[in-house]
């Protein structure tokens, strides 16, 4: 857990606010057979002085070896802001896929 202070200033000044809160984090990592790796990270940040202003984050991904030092990975990321800036949506979702090459060290 960490504590935080956020000063939000927007073009619409009535939406400005100063927030004091905490961040609660979890991380999960699991290694399957055949070097397949699953990882998950999440956190939530409730604000003490405005219970409606909080954000949550979740990412989960899998890395799968393909051949030698080449691996395929896919990751989903979701962000949720309960009170976003005026004109913005409160939820965003990303799905990322990629290939990675690891140079072996001897």
N, C-alpha and C positions, 0 to 999 in steps of 0.2 A: 504494500500500500504506500502510495505517495500522496502528499498534499499538493494542491495547485491553486494558483490565482490566475484568472483570465480577465482582461479588460477588453470588452468588445465595443468597437465603435463602428457605426454604419452611416451611410448617407442619410438615412432616416434617423435623426438623432433621438427620437422617442424610443427606439429599439436598443440604444446603448445600455450596457450593464457591466457591472463588475461582479465577478463570480469567484467564490471560494469553495473548493471541493476536494475530493479525494479520488484517486484512481486505484481500482482493484483489478488485478491482472491474473490470468491463468495461462499456462503454457503446457502443452501436451506434445510428446514426441514418442513415436513408436517405430521400431525397426522390424519389419516383416522378414520372413525368409527371402532369399534371393536378392538381398540388399534393397528392397522396396522400402521407402521411408514415408511415413505420414507425420505431418506436423500441424498443430492447431495453436493459434494464439487468439486470446480475446481479452477485452477489458471493458469496464464500464466506469464512467466518471459522473457520479451524482454531485450536484452542487448543493452546498449546505444552505446558502442564503436564498436560493430560488429552486424549489423542488421540481419545477417544470423544466428547468434547463439541465439536461443531461445528455451524454452521448455514449454510444455503445459501438464496439468494433469487434468483428469476428473474421478471422482468416483461417482457411483450412486448405491443405494441399498435399499432393502425393508426388513423389519422385520415383520414376521407374527406370532402372538401367536397361538400355537397349542392346548395346554391344560395346565391348571394351570400355572406353572412357566416355561414351556417349549416353546421355540420359534424357528422358522425356519427363516434363513436369507439368502439372496442371494445378491451379490454385484459384479458389473462390474467395472474394473479399466483400464484406458487407459493412457499411458504415451507416449509423443512424443518429441523427441529431434531432432531439425533440423540439428544440426551438432554433431553427436555422436562421440565417440572415434573411431579411425581407427580400422576397423574390426568388429564393432558392428552395428546392425540394428537400425534405428531411431524410430521404433514404437514397443511398447509392450502392450499386452492386457492380462488381467487376468479375470477369472470368478470364484468367490469364493462362496461356499455354506456351511452352517453350522447350527448346532443346539446349542442353548444356554439354560442354566438353571439358573434362578434367585432365589436366596435364599431370601425369604421375610424377611423384618426387622419389628419388632413389637415395 
